[in-house]
Amino acid sequence: MERQVDGLVEELYPSLQEWRRDFHKYAESGWVEFRTASMVASKLASWGFEVKAGREVIAEDARMGVPPLAFLKAQEQRALSQGAVAEWIPLLSGGFTGVVGILDSGRPGPTVAFRVDMDALDLQESHALDHAPAAGEFVSINDKMMHACGHDAHTSIGLGLAYVLSQSKEELHGRVKLIFQPAEEGVRGAKAMVEAGVANDVDFLFACHVGTGVPLREVVCGTHGYLATTKMDVVYTGIASHAGGNPEEGRNALLAAASAVMNLHSITRHSGGNSRINVGVLEAGSGRNIIPNHASFKLETRGDTSEVNEYILSRAIDIIHGSAKMYGVESQIDIVGKAGSSDPSPELLPYIRAQASKVKDVASIVDTTSAGGSEDATYLMERVKQLGGLASYLVFGTTLAAGHHNEKFDIDEEVMKIAVKTLALCALHTHELPLSKVNS
């Protein structure tokens, strides 16, 4: 089995590179992954997967941080002009860019799921010639959209896994679900897929990421320490007036926002764990002689646990509304992203280690590592665990040209081979695991 998987992936490697560079060139940010999702759906269908897409796998009311309709429509047309597979666009239209591929072996066994994300960051990519995508002519051509976190590789890994399993169907037991998630950046997409029920029948879930400071040829079986987080957009609306002639008639939205920002960064910390808060954007006013009637800012809260994050969030909301009342302005808060914390299932780690040890390209294996950031795959992990299944979040190490979310981010593409081989073996041997909802 290991030899068959190894051979298939080695033969597939040029395609993995081609897919990754294509997705990189046509990077698409959250909820507008029309081209990417359509190509994923098309390839899955061609390999014999049952494909569900759009509203079948995305709960509309659970989406967060969805762009305005005009932007969605413009991006849909942009995607079609860049080669999106037209037959799938009606299902994805309106920002329902999730795809799930299902492969049923016809034999008894568990349902094993693999989650990969597809979206790019809202970042302008470097065109410097010392940046490999620029030199290799696959730098992003979409303005302020860049795969600076490796999701282009993740999508390609998911496709590679799909192809290998389609060619190894006779060795499978149970069912495989490949979850291609939109809008991970800003932790906006997983909750909508969970609420659509995509994880309700899953016994084992494997999510993954490349890089994150882990060296090439190292595999981390499970990542813990993902911070629970909430992302918010805040708008204050006041009353404009002449700053010299009638200042008392104004209601100063700028001062309300400034007061809120200063006090948000002064929230007392929680004894239950580490917490974070950050206001990353603050905009207000229109002229030096006008009492500002509009102000807005973007902030995030984080906590070691969901309890800590909820404490920081609650205090933040009190401060935001309190500042509005103090200055006589109206306040509006929009939750545009959210994720909880989740740790890997301990029972699953030895199994992952055993599969990774069979991959000749792997030089070292680590059971667990701490993350420090946030990830909305935790929604999927927690749903699976709540329903009696097991879940883990793997990291496949790779050499990086620059850090994640940097305009010169790039990877060593060899990591894709290692990931596909490891994950394929994880899929092909799950019937050997003693713990699952199917056979517990």
N, C-alpha and C positions, 0 to 999 in steps of 0.2 A: 504493500500500500504506500509506504513512504517513498519507494523508488518511483512509483507511478505518479504521485503528486509532484515529486521533484522534477521529473521529466516534463510533465505538462506545464509547470510554471516556467521552467527554463525556456521552453519553446514559446511561451506566451510573453516573455519579458519584453521583446520589441513592441508588442501591442500595449503593454502596460505603460511603457515610456511614451508611446504615441498618444494614448488616451490622456495621460497626465499632462502632457505639454499642450494638448488641445484644450482641455479644461482650464489650464492656466492662461492660455491666450484669450479665451473667451470667459473670463471670470465673471461670476454673477453673484451679487450680494443677496441677503436674506429675503425670501418670499418672491424673488424674481428669477429664480434658477430655472427658467423656462427651457432654455436650450439644453442645459445639463440634464434636467429631469426627463425631458423628452428622449434624449439619446440613451439614458439609462433604461427607461421603460422599453424602448425599441430593442435594445440589445437583449434584455432579459426575456422578452417575448420570443425573440429569434432562437434563444437557447432552451426553449421549452418550459419556462417559468410561467405560472399563473401570475398576471400582473394586476395589481390594484394601485390606483393613482388618484390624486386630487381629493375630492370630498369623501371618497371611500376611506381614506386614511388620515384625513385632516379634519378635526372638529372645528367648524368655523368660529364658534364663540370662544374657543380656548386659545385662538391665535393671539399673539402679543406683538406689538410694534410693527403692525402691517403698514406699509407705505400707502399714501393716498391713491385713490383709484386711477387718477390721471397718470401717475407715475407707473402704476402696474400696467396700464394699457400701452404706454409708450415702450416699456421694457419688453412686453410681449411682442410687439412689432420689431423691436431691435433684435430679439432672439430669432425670430423667423428670418430676418435678413441675414443672420449669421449662421444659418443652417440648422435651426431647430427642426425636429421631425414633426411635420405639420399635423399628422393624424392624432398626436397625443396632446396638442395644445388646448383643444376644447376642454379636456379634463383638468388641465392645470390652470386654466384661465382664472384671473382674479386673485392670484397669489396662493393657489392650493398646490404647491410644488413638491409634495411628498410622493414617494414611490415605494411600494413593497412588492418584492418578488417572492413567490412561494413555490417550492419544489417538493413534491410528495413522492416518497420512494415507493409507496404502496405496501411497505412492510411495517410491522409494529415498531414503535419506538417513540422517543420524546420529540417535542418540537423545540428546535434550537434556532435562536435568532442572532443575527449579527447586525449591529447598527453602525453606519458610517454617515458622516455629514457631508454636505455638498456646497455650502455657501462660502463666498469670499468676504473679505473685509472691505469696509468703506475707506480705502487707502489708495493713494496714487502711487503706482509702482515706479521704481527707478528705471531710467533708460540709459544709465551709465554703462559703458562697454565692459566694465569689470563685473557686471551683474550677468550671470550666465543666461537667464531667460532673454535678456536684451541682446546679448551676443549671439544666442542661438535662434533669435527671431521668434520666440514664443512669449514675449513680454505681453502683459494684458493690453488689449486694445480698447477696453471699456473704461471710460473715465471714472476715476476714483473707485475702482473695483479691482482688488488684487487678492490672489491666493497667497497671503502672507502668514498662513498658519498651517498649511499642509492639507487642507480639505480636498484639493485637487488630487493629491495622492490617495487620500482616504476613499474618494469616489472610485478611483481606478483600482484600488485594492478590493473594494466591494465587487466591481465588475470582474476582476480576475478570479475572485473566489467563486462568483456565480458560474463562470465558464468552467473552472476546474470541477466543481460539483456536478455540473450538467454532464460532464464527460465521465464522472465517477458515480453516476446514479445507482448503478447496480451494487455499489458498496455501501450505500446509505441505508440508515434505518430511521423510520419516522419521517418528520418533515423539517425542512429548512426554510426560514423566513429571513430575507435580506431587507433590512429597513434603511432606506436612503432618506435621510432627514434634511429638511431645509432649515435655514435660520437658526443655526447653533450660536453664531456670534450674537451677543446680546441675550443669550439664553431665551430664545423666543419660540422655538419650533417643536421641541420634544413634547411639551405638555399637550399640544394639540393632537399629536399622534397617539399619546397615551389615552386621551379622552375619546378618541375615535376607536379605541379598543385593540390597537395593533399588538399590544403585549399581553393581552388577557389569556391567551392560550400557550404562552411561552414557558417552557420548563427551564431552559438555560439561555442566558443572554450574554453575549460577548460584545463589548464596545471597545474601540481602540483609538489610539492617536500615534502619530509619528513625532519624533524629536523630543521636545520638552527637556532638553539637557541630557538625555540618555545617549550614550555613545553608540555608534553603528555596531551592529551585530549583537547588541544586548537586548534581551526581552524582559520586560517587567510584567509579571503575571497578574498583578492587581494594584490599582492606585487608590489610596485612601486620602482623606483630608481635603476633598473638594469642599469649598466654602459655599454654604447656602447664600443666596444673593437675591436682591430685588433691584430692578432698574426702573427709574421713574423720570418722567418729564413733568416739569412744573411750570405753570403759566400764572402770572399775576396780571390782573386788569384793573387799572385805576382810572383817574380822570385827568386829562391834560388841561393845563392852564398857563397863562403868562407868568414866567418865573419872577419877573420884576413887578408887573402891575397888579396881579391877582394871585399870588402864591397860595393864599389860604383857600382858594376855590379848588385847588388841585388835590388829587389823591395819588401819592408818589409810589408807583409800582417798583421803581428802582430801589428805593430805600427799603421797602418790604423785602425784596429779594436779597439785598445786601445783608440786612439783619438776619434773615433766615440762614444764609450761607455761613456767616460767622458762628451762629449758634449751633448749626448742624455739626460743625467740626468740634464742638465742645460737649457733645453728648457723653455722659458718664458711661464708662465701659461696664461690661457684664462679667460677673465672676465665673460664669459657666464656660468661658472660652474666649478666644481671640475674636475681635470684631474690627470691621473696617467701614469707613464712610468716605465718599469722595464726590465733590461737585466738580465735574470736568468741563462744563460749558456754562457761561453766564452771559446773557445778552439783555440790554435794556436801553431805552431812550431813543430820541431822534434829533435832539438839538440842545445846545447849551442854555438856551433861554426858554425852554419848555419843560414844565413839570412832567416827568415821564409817566405815560399812562399804560405802558406795557413793559413787562420784564419776563424773562423765561430762563430756566436753567435745567441742566440734566445732571442727575446724581445716581449713585448706586450705594447700596448697603451690602455688607457681607458679614458672615459669622461662621465660626467653627461648626456650629450646629444650626438647625432650623430654628430652635428656640432662641439662640443668641441673635440671629438675624431678625427674627420677628420683634424682639425687644428693641433693637436699633431702629427698625422700620417704624414701629409704633411711636417712638420718641420723635423720629424725623417728621412724621405726619403731624404730630402735635405742634412742632415748631413751625412748620410751613403754614398751617392754618392760623397759629397764634400770631405770626408776623403779619399775616394778611389783616387780621382783626386790628392789630395795633396801628396800622397805617390806613385803615379804612378802605382796603382794596379787596377784590374778589380773587379767590385762589382756585386753581384746578390742578388735580394730580392725575396723571395717566400712568398706569403700570404697563411698561413696555417690554418687560422681561423678568423672568423669575426662575429660580432653580433651588432645589434643596440639597442637602448633603447625603451621601450614600457611600458605604464602604463595601469592598468586594466580599463575596461569600467565602469564608475560610475553607469550606469543603471543596471549593472549585479550584483553589490554587495548586494543589498537587497534581491535578489532572492537566492543567495548562502547562505546568512545568514538564510533565511527562511528554506532552506533544511537542513542545518547543525543543526538548532535548533530542528529538529525532531529526531535527532540521540541521543539515550539515553546515549551513551558513551561520548558525548561531554560535557565538563564542562564549557568552555568559548569560545566566538566567538569574533574575532577582525576584523573590516572591512578592514583595510589596515596596512601594515608594510613596512619599507624601507629595501631593499636588500643589496646594497653595492657591490655586486659582479656582474658577467655578466652571461647571459643565452641566448642561441640561440633560445629558444622557442619564443623569441621576434620577430623573423622573421615570425613565424606562426601567432602570435597575430596581428602584423601589417598588414599582408596580409588580414586577416579576417576583420579587422577594415576598411582598405582601400576600401574593397568591400561592406561595409555597415553592417557588422556583429558586434557582441560584443565578447569580449575576456577577460579572467582573469587568473591570476596565483595564485593558492591556495597553502597554506602551512599547512601541518598536523604535529602538534608538536609531538615530541617523546623524551624520555630520551636517551641521548647518552653516550656511554662508553668513547668516546674520540671525539675530534673535527673532522669535515669533513676534508678529505684528510690526515688523520692520520693513521698510520699502525695498530692502535688498535681500529679504528672506529667500532661501532656496535650500533644497535638500539633496542628499545623495540618493539617487533613485533606486539603488540596490535594496534599500529598506523595503520596497514594495514586494520584491521576491520573498523576502523573509516573512513578511506579514501574511502574504497569501498562502505560503506553505504551512505556516503555523496554524492559521485559522482553518484551513482546509482539513488538517488533521484533527483539530478540535471538533469539526462538524462530523467527521467520518467515524469517530470513536465514542460519541456520546451515549450510545446504547450500553456501553460498558460501565457508565456511572451508576452507582447504586441509589442516588437520591434524585428524585424528580417527582412532579405531580402525577406523571403517568404510572410510575411503578413504585411509589412510596406506599 
